[in-house]
Amino acid sequence: MSATKSYTIDKWSVYNAYKAVKANAGAAGVDRQSLAEFEADLRSNLYKIWNRMSSGTYFPPAVKAVAIPKKSGGERILGIPTVADRVAQMVVKREIEPVIEACFFPDSYGYRPGKSALDAVGITRERCWRYDWVLEFDIKGLFDNIDHELLRKALRKHVHCEWASLYIDRWLTAPMQLVDGTQEIRSRGTPQGGVVSPLLANLFMHYAFDLWMGRTFPGAPWCRYADDGLVHCRTEHEALAVRAELEQRLRECGLEMHPVKTKIAYCKDGKRRRQYPNTQFDFLGYTFRPRLVKNRKRNSMFVNFTPAVSQAAMKSMRQTTRRLNYRNRSNLSLADISRLHNPILRGWLAYYGRFYPSAMYPVLRHFNRTLVAWAMKKFKRLKGRKMRASQLLRTLAKTRPSLFVHWQRGMVGDFA
């Protein structure tokens, strides 16, 4: 600690935090300063953050309330910090994350380094083969309802860096600025959209759920991705018992189980033949249900309980294609559309095509048909001639498969 500074914070840690924030991009906060505008006077802006954090005089501005639509309907309110505040939060996150990460369990997957949603889907698939029943639960408004005192108790156990604790406390109580400019004082929660918020939410859930599950139901494996979770059970009776006790546990921690999204499912397959009203569930954009799959060793078909892209995810992907409005952008060439849409297709196939990739065909077919509509607008000779346009693009898919990612992978699909 220097003679003039209350806390020793390395200047390079602030610069590296800025680089991480830049890589994540993001919108402007209440000061309306974009990342580009912040960078216009980068040295001075980073120095101010370092100077204030080192002297203990850094006070975060309000977070900007931004409403985004949920896939299931309704809106979710994000709290967007300013660029400078995101840098400050990243400094703290990088300081405390290694210590907190060391206490987390392998079956907690959300917002963690080296773990992904696809890892969670993969382990869930394997467990559904071994356990007949699954409790799917969702926590209503996790980020908005975290109890500050319980969170502080967990932080005191793991975070011994004085300045990190100081600034986390200030971020927890920073107001939220609404669309009309008024500010809302917060006494619960941590803004979804903040850099440090996912780590804090995971720490809270580590004590509210992860540790509790190990003590209360040691024989029931679980998987959690932030506020979405699953518990695998051997019997329906066990699943009902877990649901009842978990509901009580979450209530004690100031949280509420989502009444609609929480359900029990029977993992029905070719060997499990019980009749049960619910034989499917959604998790991280995938629908798990009985499906006909091929046994490659025996060259035969059988019914397996396995994941594939959900209807909600496919609807969202088709909406994205419609929103980009390629069919009416006759000023674009096919190469332009390839350049614009291939990164999107690549991301969709990398995530939703990992398991049961043939379920992606409706999305790919929708995009192909969008190309047909574009061709009919682009070329006068194809106007009103859908079959001819379809044949032209079908030929292109064979002769120039490198144009689109799904063509390269042989997932050409229909055009008509």
C-alpha positions in Angstrom: 0.0 0.0 0.0 1.4 3.4 -1.0 1.4 6.4 1.3 -1.2 8.2 -0.8 -3.5 5.2 -1.7 -5.8 3.3 0.6 -5.5 0.1 -1.5 -2.9 -1.5 -3.7 -4.4 -2.1 -7.1 -2.1 -2.8 -10.0 -2.6 -0.5 -13.0 -2.2 -3.4 -15.4 -5.1 -5.2 -13.8 -7.3 -2.2 -14.8 -5.9 -2.2 -18.3 -6.5 -6.0 -18.7 -10.0 -5.6 -17.3 -10.7 -3.0 -20.0 -9.5 -5.4 -22.7 -11.9 -8.1 -21.4 -14.7 -5.5 -21.4 -13.8 -4.5 -25.0 -13.9 -8.1 -26.1 -17.4 -8.5 -24.7 -18.6 -5.3 -26.3 -21.9 -4.1 -24.9 -24.2 -1.0 -24.9 -23.7 2.4 -23.2 -25.0 3.0 -19.7 -26.7 6.0 -18.1 -23.9 8.4 -19.2 -24.5 7.3 -22.9 -20.8 6.9 -23.4 -20.1 4.1 -25.9 -17.0 1.9 -25.9 -15.6 3.9 -28.8 -16.1 7.2 -26.9 -14.5 5.7 -23.8 -11.4 4.6 -25.9 -11.1 8.1 -27.4 -9.5 9.2 -24.1 -8.5 5.7 -22.9 -5.4 6.6 -20.8 -7.3 9.3 -18.8 -10.4 7.2 -18.4 -8.4 4.1 -17.1 -6.3 6.3 -14.8 -9.5 7.8 -13.2 -10.8 4.3 -12.5 -7.5 3.1 -11.0 -7.1 6.3 -9.0 -10.6 6.2 -7.5 -10.5 2.5 -6.8 -7.1 2.7 -5.2 -8.1 5.6 -2.9 -11.5 4.0 -1.9 -13.4 6.9 -3.6 -15.0 4.9 -6.4 -18.8 5.1 -6.3 -20.7 3.4 -9.1 -23.2 5.3 -11.1 -26.8 4.0 -11.5 -27.3 1.1 -13.9 -29.5 1.7 -16.9 -32.7 -0.3 -17.0 -33.2 -2.0 -20.4 -36.2 -4.3 -21.2 -35.5 -7.3 -23.5 -38.1 -9.8 -24.6 -38.1 -13.3 -23.2 -38.5 -16.3 -25.5 -41.3 -17.5 -23.3 -43.1 -14.1 -23.5 -43.0 -11.0 -21.4 -39.9 -9.0 -20.7 -36.7 -9.2 -18.6 -35.1 -6.1 -17.2 -31.4 -5.9 -17.6 -29.3 -3.4 -15.6 -26.6 -2.0 -17.9 -23.6 -0.4 -16.2 -21.5 2.3 -17.8 -18.4 1.3 -19.7 -16.2 2.6 -16.9 -18.2 0.8 -14.3 -17.9 -2.5 -16.3 -14.2 -2.0 -16.3 -14.2 -1.5 -12.5 -16.4 -4.6 -12.0 -14.1 -6.6 -14.2 -11.1 -5.6 -12.0 -13.0 -7.0 -8.9 -14.3 -10.0 -10.7 -10.7 -11.0 -11.8 -9.5 -10.5 -8.2 -12.1 -12.7 -6.5 -13.1 -15.2 -9.2 -10.3 -17.7 -8.7 -11.0 -17.9 -4.9 -14.8 -18.3 -5.3 -14.4 -20.7 -8.3 -12.4 -23.1 -6.1 -15.5 -23.8 -4.0 -18.0 -24.5 -6.8 -19.1 -28.0 -7.8 -18.6 -29.5 -11.2 -22.4 -29.7 -11.8 -22.8 -25.9 -11.7 -22.3 -24.8 -15.3 -23.6 -21.3 -15.8 -21.2 -18.4 -16.5 -18.1 -20.3 -15.4 -14.7 -20.4 -17.1 -14.1 -23.7 -19.0 -17.8 -24.8 -18.8 -20.6 -24.3 -21.3 -24.3 -24.9 -21.7 -23.5 -27.7 -24.1 -21.6 -29.5 -21.3 -24.7 -29.2 -19.2 -26.9 -30.6 -22.0 -24.5 -33.5 -22.6 -24.3 -34.6 -18.9 -28.1 -34.3 -18.7 -28.5 -36.6 -21.7 -26.3 -39.2 -20.0 -28.2 -39.1 -16.7 -31.6 -39.3 -18.4 -30.5 -42.7 -19.7 -29.6 -43.8 -16.1 -32.5 -42.2 -14.1 -36.2 -42.6 -15.0 -37.4 -39.3 -13.6 -36.3 -35.7 -13.7 -37.4 -32.6 -11.8 -37.0 -29.5 -14.0 -37.0 -26.3 -11.9 -36.7 -22.7 -12.7 -36.2 -19.9 -10.2 -38.4 -16.9 -10.7 -36.3 -13.7 -11.0 -33.1 -15.0 -9.4 -31.0 -11.9 -10.2 -33.7 -9.6 -8.9 -34.4 -11.4 -5.6 -31.0 -12.3 -4.2 -31.0 -11.5 -0.4 -28.1 -9.1 0.2 -27.5 -10.2 3.8 -27.3 -13.9 2.8 -25.0 -13.0 -0.1 -22.7 -10.9 2.2 -22.5 -13.8 4.6 -21.2 -16.0 1.7 -18.9 -13.3 0.5 -17.3 -12.9 4.0 -16.5 -16.6 4.0 -14.6 -16.4 0.7 -13.5 -12.9 -0.1 -10.8 -11.4 2.1 -9.8 -8.6 -0.2 -11.0 -5.4 1.5 -11.4 -3.2 -1.5 -13.2 -6.0 -3.5 -15.7 -6.4 -0.7 -16.1 -2.6 -0.4 -17.0 -2.2 -4.1 -19.2 -5.2 -4.3 -21.3 -3.7 -1.5 -21.6 -0.5 -3.4 -22.6 -2.3 -6.6 -25.3 -4.2 -4.7 -27.0 -1.0 -3.6 -26.4 1.2 -6.7 -29.7 2.5 -8.0 -31.4 1.5 -11.3 -32.3 4.3 -13.6 -35.6 3.7 -15.4 -36.6 4.8 -18.9 -38.3 8.0 -17.6 -35.1 9.0 -15.9 -36.2 8.3 -12.3 -34.0 6.2 -10.1 -35.1 3.1 -8.2 -33.4 2.3 -4.9 -32.5 -1.4 -4.7 -32.4 -3.4 -1.5 -32.4 -6.9 -3.1 -30.8 -8.5 -6.1 -27.8 -7.9 -8.3 -28.5 -6.4 -11.8 -28.6 -8.9 -14.6 -26.2 -7.3 -17.1 -23.5 -6.4 -14.6 -20.1 -8.0 -15.0 -19.8 -9.3 -11.5 -23.5 -10.3 -11.1 -23.2 -13.8 -12.6 -20.4 -14.7 -10.2 -22.4 -13.3 -7.2 -25.5 -15.2 -8.3 -23.5 -18.5 -8.6 -22.1 -18.0 -5.1 -25.6 -17.4 -3.7 -26.9 -20.5 -5.4 -23.9 -22.5 -4.3 -25.2 -22.2 -0.7 -29.0 -21.9 -1.5 -29.0 -25.0 -3.7 -25.8 -26.8 -4.5 -24.5 -27.5 -1.0 -28.0 -28.1 0.3 -28.7 -30.8 -2.4 -25.6 -32.7 -1.4 -26.7 -32.8 2.2 -30.4 -33.4 1.7 -30.5 -35.7 -1.3 -27.0 -37.1 -1.8 -28.3 -39.9 -4.1 -29.9 -37.5 -6.6 -27.5 -36.0 -9.2 -28.3 -32.5 -10.3 -27.2 -30.0 -12.9 -27.6 -26.2 -12.7 -27.1 -23.4 -15.2 -27.6 -20.2 -13.2 -31.4 -20.2 -12.4 -32.3 -23.3 -14.5 -31.7 -26.7 -12.9 -32.5 -30.4 -13.1 -32.5 -33.1 -10.4 -32.5 -36.7 -11.6 -34.5 -39.2 -9.5 -35.1 -43.0 -9.5 -38.8 -42.8 -8.7 -41.7 -40.4 -9.1 -42.1 -40.4 -5.3 -38.5 -39.2 -4.9 -39.1 -36.4 -7.5 -42.1 -35.2 -5.7 -40.2 -35.2 -2.4 -37.3 -33.2 -3.9 -39.8 -30.7 -5.4 -41.6 -30.1 -2.1 -38.4 -29.7 0.0 -36.6 -27.6 -2.7 -39.6 -25.2 -2.8 -39.3 -24.8 0.9 -35.6 -24.3 0.8 -35.8 -21.6 -1.9 -38.5 -19.8 0.1 -36.2 -19.8 3.1 -33.5 -18.1 1.0 -35.9 -15.5 -0.4 -36.4 -17.2 -3.7 -39.5 -18.6 -5.5 -39.7 -21.6 -7.7 -41.4 -20.7 -11.0 -44.9 -22.3 -10.8 -45.2 -22.9 -14.6 -41.7 -23.8 -15.6 -41.1 -26.3 -12.8 -42.3 -29.8 -13.6 -41.6 -33.5 -13.3 -41.0 -35.6 -16.4 -40.7 -39.3 -17.1 -37.7 -40.2 -19.3 -39.7 -42.6 -21.5 -37.9 -44.7 -24.1 -38.1 -48.1 -25.7 -37.6 -49.9 -22.4 -39.5 -47.6 -20.1 -43.1 -48.1 -20.9 -45.0 -46.5 -18.0 -47.8 -44.1 -18.9 -47.2 -40.6 -17.6 -48.7 -37.3 -18.8 -45.3 -35.5 -19.2 -42.5 -37.3 -21.1 -40.5 -34.3 -22.1 -38.8 -31.1 -20.8 -36.9 -28.1 -22.1 -33.4 -27.2 -20.9 -31.0 -24.6 -22.4 -32.7 -24.4 -25.8 -33.1 -28.2 -26.1 -36.2 -30.4 -25.8 -35.5 -33.8 -24.2 -38.1 -36.4 -25.2 -38.4 -39.9 -26.7 -37.0 -40.0 -30.2 -36.3 -42.6 -32.9 -32.6 -43.0 -33.3 -30.3 -45.3 -35.2 -28.1 -48.0 -33.5 -25.1 -47.8 -35.9 -23.5 -51.0 -34.6 -26.6 -53.1 -35.2 -27.9 -50.9 -38.1 -31.4 -50.8 -36.5 -33.7 -48.1 -35.0 -34.8 -47.8 -31.4 -36.5 -45.2 -29.2 -34.2 -43.2 -27.0 -34.8 -40.3 -24.6 -32.5 -37.6 -26.1 -32.2 -33.9 -26.7 -32.8 -31.9 -29.9 -33.3 -28.2 -30.6 -36.5 -26.9 -29.0 -39.5 -25.5 -30.9 -39.0 -22.2 -29.1 -35.4 -22.0 -30.3 -36.3 -22.8 -33.8 -39.0 -20.1 -33.8 -36.4 -17.6 -32.5 -34.0 -18.5 -35.3 -36.6 -18.2 -38.0 -37.6 -14.8 -36.6 -33.9 -13.7 -36.8 -33.9 -14.7 -40.5 -37.1 -12.8 -41.1 -35.9 -9.7 -39.3 -32.8 -9.6 -41.6 -35.3 -9.4 -44.5 -33.0 -10.9 -47.1 -35.9 -11.7 -49.4 -36.5 -8.0 -50.0 -32.9 -6.9 -50.2 -32.4 -7.4 -53.9 -29.4 -5.0 -53.8 -27.4 -7.8 -52.1 -25.5 -10.5 -54.0 -25.5 -14.2 -52.9 -21.9 -13.6 -51.7 -23.2 -10.7 -49.6 -25.8 -12.9 -47.9 -23.2 -15.6 -47.4 -20.9 -13.1 -45.7 -23.7 -11.7 -43.5 -25.5 -14.9 -42.6 -22.8 -17.6 -42.4 -21.5 -16.5 -38.9 -25.1 -16.7 -37.7 -25.6 -20.2 -39.3 -22.3 -21.4 -37.9 -23.3 -20.4 -34.4 -26.7 -22.0 -34.6 -25.2 -25.3 -35.9 -22.4 -25.3 -33.4 -24.9 -25.0 -30.5 -28.2 -26.5 -31.6 -26.7 -29.0 -34.0 -24.5 -30.7 -31.4 -27.2 -33.2 -30.5 -29.7 -34.7 -33.0 -28.6 -32.3 -35.7 -31.4 -33.4 -38.2 -33.9 -31.5 -36.0 -32.3 -28.3 -37.4 -33.7 -29.0 -40.9 -36.8 -26.9 -40.5 -34.6 -23.8 -39.7 -32.3 -24.5 -42.6 -35.2 -25.1 -45.0 -36.7 -21.8 -43.9 -33.4 -20.1 -44.8 -33.2 -21.9 -48.1 -36.7 -20.7 -49.0 -35.7 -17.2 -48.0 -33.0 -17.5 -50.6 -35.6 -18.6 -53.2 -37.7 -15.5 -52.4 -34.6 -13.3 -52.7 -33.7 -14.8 -56.1 -37.2 -14.2 -57.4 -36.9 -10.5 -56.4 -33.3 -10.2 -57.6 -33.6 -11.7 -61.1 -36.3 -10.7 -63.5 -36.2 -14.0 -65.3 -37.1 -15.7 -62.0 -40.0 -13.4 -61.1 -43.0 -15.6 -60.2 -41.1 -18.7 -61.1 -40.6 -20.4 -57.7 -39.7 -23.9 -59.1 -37.1 -22.5 -61.4 -35.6 -20.4 -58.6 -35.6 -23.4 -56.3 -33.8 -25.6 -59.0 -31.2 -22.9 -59.5 -30.3 -22.7 -55.8 -30.4 -26.5 -55.5 -27.8 -26.7 -58.3 -25.7 -24.0 -56.6 -25.8 -26.0 -53.3 -24.2 -28.9 -55.2 -21.7 -27.0 -57.3 -20.8 -24.3 -54.8 -21.4 -25.8 -51.3 -18.8 -23.4 -49.8 -21.3 -20.6 -50.1 -23.2 -21.5 -46.9 -22.2 -23.5 -43.8 -25.1 -26.0 -43.9 -24.4 -26.7 -47.6 -20.8 -27.5 -46.8 -22.0 -30.0 -44.2 -24.3 -31.7 -46.5 -27.4 -30.4 -44.7 -28.8 -28.9 -47.9 -32.5 -29.6 -47.2 -35.5 -28.5 -49.3 -35.8 -25.3 -51.3 -39.4 -25.6 -52.5 
